[in-house]
Amino acid sequence: MHSTLIVARMDPGSSTDVAKLFAEFDGTEMPHRMGTRRRQLFSYRGLYFHLQDFDTDNGGELIEEAKTDPRFVQISEDLKPFIQAYDPATWRSPADAMATRFYTWTAAK
């Protein structure tokens, strides 16, 4: 499984609105089109963390392909009042907000 973590800023009071938008989006076939296996949203002191798990490591490529889908465009617009780039000066796409994994551990089965 491959994971991506997007970091941004979010007013803590808007978590219900953001969760509702993603629940509607995830109720469509869009997560399957993007290869998303699981999505988790977290907030901490004004920060927003969007963790997505994919079956393969080409999740980024599939998301790039899906970015022109009207549903992807719509959720991006709908999230704008709630989610702001962590660093607006350097943000051009979600890839500019992805955290870099520097350690991983998996339990032995």
Secondary structure, DSSP 4 states (H G I P E B T S, - for coil): -EEEEEEEEE-GGGHHHHHHHHHHHHTSSHHHHHTEEEEEEEEETTEEEEEEEESSTTHHHHHHHHTTSHHHHHHHHHHTTTEEESSTTT-SSGGGGBPPP--------
